[in-house]
């Protein structure tokens, strides 16, 4: 109690000091709400990139075929808990209810990471016996359900198999393989997928317009790539960039702040490789290292660059190129200078050097050797063609 009172006093004095300091310097403190919370969807139509899940849930509700046990599985930050809360709200809505009514009395959330014992599940089972006082359903959302102990899972089985008519269970997890098969067999499973870059960029553009933030499309594309399919991470990066760029997000600023190697380096290095200029390639690689980037990260990025050039060479695979419009034209232009045999050999060399990277005692020399080999691909291909022609001429004599 005394410690808590001291913390309260200290926090109070800190708050008074901050308010006085900001007021005396012309600043105004406001409660900032991060974009991931401010723009969290409140209806199924606002959920980004999970149409296969939201449409199925709406159809089940409209046809009165709603299951009582669900398992939402997928990567972090893709909307599992959000969809669970929306479902809990929709099934309790009645005619005349306000749209923003949250039905908090009907929704019970439990974090299985910190409440994973048998006693926690027994307490939950006791709560389930009590019918809802308001609305038609009591919805139990259990996050990180894979963290439950085996004994807790077994204690939960009976309730999950024969729940009361008013009880709906929504289990959410990022690691479906850790859940007991007996639990999986009692749930309707929805697999949430990683959100596509295109969908995230469109979502960021709409948020930028609402927040009156100027943002280049290439910069937003870079933020979406960095998020790796997670919308929550994407919005966190967006907030970070807004603060860093002071409301005007540019591609150059995004490259600098997110610690991403500019794609122009890959274009320049590839052109030097095509020109068989070892000296230029080594100088560019030295610049990359001086910027603080890891050699293996550079090698993986170069492999991705060769892959993008390859998919550009065929119209049937051109849609697999997931970059901004400005870089798409650059890839299409450079792909015309690259033979398919060159790209296949380049990818093979990069893959082999990537596998051997950890065993190398001189990582820099290891990558430089890979770059030297890449520079000699064309000469080797030409020599092989010449040798084949020579063999044919000898055989024809």
N, C-alpha and C positions, 0 to 999 in steps of 0.2 A: 504493500500500500504506500509506504513512504517513498519507495523507488518510483512508483507510478506518479506520485504527487510531484516529485522532483522533475521527472521528465515533462510533466504538464507545465510546470513553472518555466523550465528551460525552453520548451517549445513556444510558450506564450511570450517570453522575452524575445525569442528569436523572431517571432512573427511581428511583434511591435517594432523591433529594430529594422526589419526588412521593409515594413510599411513606411516607417519614418524616412529611411534612406531613399526609397523610391519616390516618395512624395517630395522630398527636398531636392531631388535631381530631375524632377519632371516626368518620372516613370509612373506607370499605372499597372499594378498587379491584377491579372485576371486569371480565373480558373480555366486552364487550357484542357480541352478534351481531345485526345488523340483520334486520328481519323478512323482507326479500326473500331472505336467505340461510337464515335459520332455518326458514322455512316454504316453502322451495323444494320443489316436488313431486318425489317419488321414484318414483311410479308414475303411469301414464296416468290413472287415475281421479281423481287429485288435481289434474290440470291444469284451470285455470279458463277457461271460455269458448271452448275450441277442440275441442269434441266431434267436429266433422266431420273433424278431422285425426287425433285419437287413435283414433277408431273405425275409420277406414280403415287406419291402421297396424296395429292389432291384428288386423283381418281378414286383412291380407296375411301377417302372421306365422303366424296359425293355419292359413291355407290353403296356406302354403309358397309364396306368390307374391310374395315380397319383392324389390323392385327393388334394384339395386346403387348407383344414383346418385339422390340426392334434392336438391331445391332448396326450402328453407324461406324464404318471403318474406313480409314484412309489417312493420308499424310496430315501433318499439323497445319492448322490455319486455312483449311479449305471449306469450312462451314458446317461441321458436324454438330457442334453445340448450338449454333445459330438456328439450324434447321429443326433441332429438337425443341428449342424454345418456341419457334413459330408454330410447330405442330401442336404443342401444348396449348397455345393461345387459340388457334383456329378451332380445335375440337371442343373448346369450352365457350366459344362465342355464341351469342343469341341475338335474335333480331332486336335492334335498338341499342345494342351495346356500342360504346365508343370505340373507334379504331385503335386508339393508343392504350386501351385498357390492357394491363399486363397479366391479370389473373394470378398474382403472386401467391395467393393462398392455395392455389391448386398445383403449383409447381414446386417440386422438391429436388434440389440438386445436391449431389454428393460426390466429393473427390475421392476416388478409390485409392489414390496414391497415398493419402494420409489417413484414410478410414478403411483399412483393408482387413480388419480382424473379424472373427466370428461374432463378437459382441456388437460390432457396428451393423452387421447384417441382421442380427436378431432384433436390434432396435428398429431397423427399417421394416422388418416383417411385422412388428407390432403396430407401427404406424399405418401399414397397408390395411389393417383390419378396420380402421376408422373411415367411414364414408365421407365424401366431400361435403362441406357445409354450403359452399357456393359453387355453381357450375355442375357439370355432369361427370367430369373425370378428374382423378388425381394422377398427375404425371410425375414419374420418378426418373430423373436424368442422372446417370452414373457415369462420370467422366473417368478416363484411364482405367476402365474396368479390368484390363488385363493385370493390374497390380493387386487384385484380390488374391488372398491366399487360397490354397486348395480347399481348406476347411470352410472358408467363407463362401466359396463357390458352391460347395455341397449344401451348406445351410440355405443358400438362395434358390436351389433347384426346385423345391416343392412350390414355393411361392411363384416362381417364374412359370412353372408348368400349369398351375391352376390358380391364376390370380382372380380376385373379385372382378365383377363386370365393370366397375368404375375405375380400375387401376390400369395404367399404361406404363410400361417400362421401356426406356430408351437407353441402351448401353452404347457408350462411345469409346473407341480405342484407336490407337495408331499401330497396334501390333496384334492383329487378329490371330496369328498363329499361336499366341500364348494362352488363348482362351480354350477351356475344356470343350471337347466335342459335344458333351451333354448339354452345355449351355448354348452352343451354336445351333443345335438341332431344335431348340425351343424358340429361336428368334427368326424374325424376317430380316435378312441381311441386305443392307444397302452399302455398296462400295462407292465411296466418294473418290473422285479422280483429281489429279493435279490440275490446277486451273491453267488453261492455255494462255500464252503470252498475249495473244490478240485480245482476249476477253479482259485481261488485266489492264492493258493499255487503254481500252475503251472506258473502263471503269475509272481509271486515273484521270482521263481527260474530262469526264463528267464532274469529278470532285474538284479538279483544278478550276473548272469554269465556275463552280459554286463558291469556291474560296477566293476567286479573283486572282489566281496565280497564273503567270505566263509560263508555259512549259513547252519545250520543243519535243516533237513526237519521238525523235531519236533518243532523247534523254529518258522519256517515259518507257521506251522500249528497253533501254538498258536497265532501268530500275526493275522492270518486270522479269527480265532475264536473271538478274541477281537474286530475286526472290525465290527462284526455283520451284514455281508452282504453288506457293503458299500466299494467299491474298493478304493475310494478316502481316506477314513479313514485308510484303510489297507496300502496304500502307504505312508501315513503320519507316521504311526507307524513304517513302515519299515525304513524310513529315520531317525527316532528317534533312532531306534535300531542300525543302522549303525554307528551313531555318538557315542552312548553309548559304543558299543563293539569295536570301532576302526576298523571296517571292518571285524570282525569275530564274527558272531552271533551264540550264543550257546543257548541251551534250558534253562540252569540255569540262564544265563544272561537275557533272555526274561522273565522268571518268576519273577526275581528280579525287572527289570525295569518297566514292565507293571503292577506290583502289582497284580499278579494272584497267587492264592493258588496252590501249586504244587499238581498234581494229586496223587502223591505217598502218600500224607496224607490220601486221601480217600481210597486208597487200604489198608493202614495199619489200619485205623479205622474200615473198614469193616471186616478185618480179626479178629480184636479184638472183634467185635460184634459177629462174628460167634463163637469165642471161649468163649463168655459170660464173658469177662474180663472187668468189669466196671472200674476198676482202670486204666487199660491201655488206655481205651477210654477217660476218663477224663483228663489224662495227655496229650494225643495228642491234645485234644480240648484246653487245657490251652496253649500249644505251638502255636496253631493257633491264639488265642486271643493276645498273646504276640507279634506276628508278625504284629498286627494292623488290622486284618480282622474282619469284622462285623459278628456277630453271625447268623443273618438271611441269609447273603450271603453264609456262610458256610453250613447252612441247605439246601439251594437251590442247592448248589454244590453237597451235599451228595445225594439229591434226583435224580439229573441228573446221578450220579454215579450208583445208584440202577437201574435207567432206562436203562443205557447202559449195565449193567449186564443182565438185562431181555431180551433185544433184541439179546444178544449173545447166548442165550440158544436155539434159533431156527434158523436153516439155512435160513428159509424164511425171517426172519427179520434182519439177520446179517448185511446186506448192509446198514441198518439204523444207524449203528455205525460210526459216522463221527469223527474219531480221527486218529492220526498218526500210522504208522505201529508198532512202538515200544510199544505203549500203547495198541494197538489192541490185541496183543498176551497176554498182562497182563489181559485184560478184559476177554478174552476167557478162560484163565486158572482159574481165580477167579470165573467165572460164573459156573464152574463145581462143586464148593463147595456150591453153593447157590440153595436152593429149590425154586420153583416158589411160593409156599405159603409164604416162608420167605420174598421174594422180594415184593410181593403184600402187606403184612402186614407192611413192612418197609416203602413203599411208602405212605401207608394210614396214618401211624403215622406221618411221616414227613409233609405231607400235612396239617394235623390237627394242628400241632404245628406251622406251617408257618402261617396259618390263625389267630391263637391266639397270635402271637408274639407281635403285636402292642399293645395289651391290657395288656401285662405282665408288672408288676412293677419291676421285677428282670429278665432281659433278659438272663443273664448268667445261672441262675438256671433253667429257662425255657428250654434252649437248653440242659442243663445237664440232666434234667428229660426226655427229648425226647431220649437222648442217652441211659439212663438207661432202658427205655422201649424197645428200640431196642435190647439191650443185652438179654432181657428175652423172645424174640419172640420164639426162638427155644424151650425153656422149656415149654412155653404155648402150642405150637403146639403138642409137645410130650405128654403133660398131656391130651390134648383134645383127641388124638388118643387112649391113654390108657383108658380114660373114656368111649369112644365109644366101645372099645373091652370088657370092663367090663359089659356094658349094654347088649351087645349081648350074653355074657355068662349067665347073669342072666335070660334073656328072653328064653334061650334055656333049662333051667332047668325045 
